Amino acid sequence: MILFLSFLFFALLTPVMFKAVLPLVMESQFPTLTRQALEALIVTDQTAILQSYLGDVFEIGSIIVAFTLCGLLAQEIADRSLVLPLCAGKKAAAILWAKFLVFGAALLLAATAALLVCYLYSGLLFSFEIGLWPVLRSGLLQGFFMAFLLACLLFWGALVKKTLAAGLLSLGTVYGLHAVGGILRLQDYLPVGLLVAAAELAPSQAAIFRPLAVTAVFILSFVSVAVLRLRRFDWNDR
């Protein structure tokens, strides 16, 4: 519920900011400008609004996701509650992949649905300038990136076994990759390339395939390492 409401909050807030809040701010900052001059300075492009929303979700939404789900594995390790399903015969791989699939699907659905809401609301407030399919595709790409963040949380949770540390290290991973990709122009070969492709709204197939494949490799590697860590964990250690 927290994740869905967080995404929905940004989806509804961004068009309102451009429609109501930004004009008031511009009028207070530039009282000498005419109404026509102010309207020329204010963004009323639906594409720009959607891109602004996508940027907000990465910058702030990632923090919400990280600290909402940072205890998904780390807290269970700290509380020794994972002993129960393991003693019941469940395998570590099944437990972790079940967590990833359930919460990954929730993040994918939340990201796609929220971007669709932002698209519809911005279209009603301004005008519809792009088709529905590019918006859905961008929402799915952003959802896959959030699934990568989820894999980071499982990975660091298995290694450090502390909820806050797992959240901070996961944020450091995604923000660090974003910075490295931007500086070295390697976005197409990193998971952050999904965000770049999503913001374009009409990316090429190559721009989608490369980061999507790399993200799948990262997710598989992170979850596999977390599984190995759980298998070697001494549950009798105090």
JOHU-V205977 format. One record per residue. N is the residue number from 1. RES is the residue in one small letter. SS is DSSP state (alpha for helix, beta for strand, coil for the rest). BURIAL is I if it has 24 or more other ideal C-beta (glycine too) atoms within 12 Angstrom, else O. Layout:
# JOHU-V205977
<<N | RES | SS | BURIAL> <N | RES | SS | BURIAL>>
This chain:
# JOHU-V205977
<<1 | m | coil | O> <2 | i | alpha | O> <3 | l | alpha | I> <4 | f | alpha | I> <5 | l | alpha | O> <6 | s | alpha | I> <7 | f | alpha | I> <8 | l | alpha | I> <9 | f | alpha | I> <10 | f | alpha | I> <11 | a | alpha | I> <12 | l | alpha | I> <13 | l | alpha | I> <14 | t | alpha | I> <15 | p | alpha | I> <16 | v | alpha | I> <17 | m | alpha | I> <18 | f | alpha | I> <19 | k | alpha | I> <20 | a | alpha | O> <21 | v | alpha | O> <22 | l | alpha | I> <23 | p | alpha | I> <24 | l | alpha | O> <25 | v | alpha | O> <26 | m | alpha | I> <27 | e | alpha | O> <28 | s | alpha | O> <29 | q | alpha | O> <30 | f | coil | O> <31 | p | coil | O> <32 | t | coil | O> <33 | l | coil | O> <34 | t | coil | O> <35 | r | alpha | O> <36 | q | alpha | O> <37 | a | alpha | O> <38 | l | alpha | O> <39 | e | alpha | O> <40 | a | alpha | O> <41 | l | alpha | O> <42 | i | coil | I> <43 | v | coil | I> <44 | t | coil | O> <45 | d | coil | O> <46 | q | alpha | I> <47 | t | alpha | I> <48 | a | alpha | I> <49 | i | alpha | I> <50 | l | alpha | I> <51 | q | alpha | I> <52 | s | alpha | I> <53 | y | alpha | I> <54 | l | alpha | I> <55 | g | alpha | O> <56 | d | alpha | I> <57 | v | alpha | I> <58 | f | alpha | I> <59 | e | alpha | O> <60 | i | alpha | O> <61 | g | alpha | I> <62 | s | alpha | I> <63 | i | alpha | I> <64 | i | alpha | I> <65 | v | alpha | I> <66 | a | alpha | I> <67 | f | alpha | I> <68 | t | alpha | I> <69 | l | alpha | I> <70 | c | coil | I> <71 | g | coil | I> <72 | l | coil | I> <73 | l | coil | I> <74 | a | alpha | I> <75 | q | alpha | I> <76 | e | alpha | I> <77 | i | alpha | I> <78 | a | alpha | I> <79 | d | alpha | O> <80 | r | coil | O> <81 | s | coil | O> <82 | l | alpha | I> <83 | v | alpha | O> <84 | l | alpha | O> <85 | p | alpha | O> <86 | l | alpha | O> <87 | c | alpha | O> <88 | a | coil | O> <89 | g | coil | O> <90 | k | coil | O> <91 | k | coil | O> <92 | a | alpha | I> <93 | a | alpha | O> <94 | a | alpha | O> <95 | i | alpha | I> <96 | l | alpha | I> <97 | w | alpha | I> <98 | a | alpha | O> <99 | k | alpha | I> <100 | f | alpha | I> <101 | l | alpha | O> <102 | v | alpha | O> <103 | f | alpha | I> <104 | g | alpha | I> <105 | a | alpha | O> <106 | a | alpha | I> <107 | l | alpha | I> <108 | l | alpha | I> <109 | l | alpha | I> <110 | a | alpha | I> <111 | a | alpha | I> <112 | t | alpha | I> <113 | a | alpha | I> <114 | a | alpha | I> <115 | l | alpha | I> <116 | l | alpha | I> <117 | v | alpha | I> <118 | c | alpha | I> <119 | y | alpha | I> <120 | l | alpha | I> <121 | y | alpha | I> <122 | s | alpha | I> <123 | g | alpha | I> <124 | l | alpha | O> <125 | l | alpha | O> <126 | f | coil | I> <127 | s | coil | O> <128 | f | coil | O> <129 | e | coil | O> <130 | i | coil | I> <131 | g | coil | O> <132 | l | alpha | O> <133 | w | alpha | O> <134 | p | alpha | I> <135 | v | alpha | I> <136 | l | alpha | I> <137 | r | alpha | I> <138 | s | alpha | I> <139 | g | alpha | I> <140 | l | alpha | I> <141 | l | alpha | I> <142 | q | alpha | I> <143 | g | alpha | I> <144 | f | alpha | I> <145 | f | alpha | I> <146 | m | alpha | I> <147 | a | alpha | I> <148 | f | alpha | I> <149 | l | alpha | I> <150 | l | alpha | I> <151 | a | alpha | I> <152 | c | alpha | I> <153 | l | alpha | I> <154 | l | alpha | I> <155 | f | alpha | I> <156 | w | alpha | I> <157 | g | alpha | I> <158 | a | alpha | I> <159 | l | alpha | I> <160 | v | alpha | I> <161 | k | coil | I> <162 | k | coil | O> <163 | t | alpha | I> <164 | l | alpha | O> <165 | a | alpha | I> <166 | a | alpha | I> <167 | g | alpha | I> <168 | l | alpha | I> <169 | l | alpha | I> <170 | s | alpha | I> <171 | l | alpha | I> <172 | g | alpha | O> <173 | t | alpha | I> <174 | v | alpha | I> <175 | y | alpha | I> <176 | g | alpha | O> <177 | l | alpha | I> <178 | h | alpha | I> <179 | a | alpha | O> <180 | v | alpha | O> <181 | g | alpha | I> <182 | g | alpha | O> <183 | i | alpha | O> <184 | l | alpha | O> <185 | r | coil | O> <186 | l | coil | O> <187 | q | alpha | I> <188 | d | alpha | I> <189 | y | alpha | I> <190 | l | coil | I> <191 | p | coil | I> <192 | v | coil | I> <193 | g | alpha | I> <194 | l | alpha | I> <195 | l | alpha | I> <196 | v | alpha | I> <197 | a | alpha | I> <198 | a | alpha | I> <199 | a | alpha | I> <200 | e | alpha | I> <201 | l | coil | I> <202 | a | coil | O> <203 | p | coil | I> <204 | s | coil | O> <205 | q | alpha | O> <206 | a | alpha | O> <207 | a | alpha | I> <208 | i | alpha | I> <209 | f | alpha | O> <210 | r | alpha | I> <211 | p | alpha | I> <212 | l | alpha | I> <213 | a | alpha | O> <214 | v | alpha | I> <215 | t | alpha | I> <216 | a | alpha | O> <217 | v | alpha | O> <218 | f | alpha | I> <219 | i | alpha | I> <220 | l | alpha | O> <221 | s | alpha | O> <222 | f | alpha | I> <223 | v | alpha | I> <224 | s | alpha | O> <225 | v | alpha | I> <226 | a | alpha | I> <227 | v | alpha | I> <228 | l | alpha | O> <229 | r | alpha | I> <230 | l | alpha | I> <231 | r | alpha | O> <232 | r | coil | O> <233 | f | coil | I> <234 | d | coil | O> <235 | w | coil | O> <236 | n | coil | O> <237 | d | coil | O> <238 | r | coil | O>>
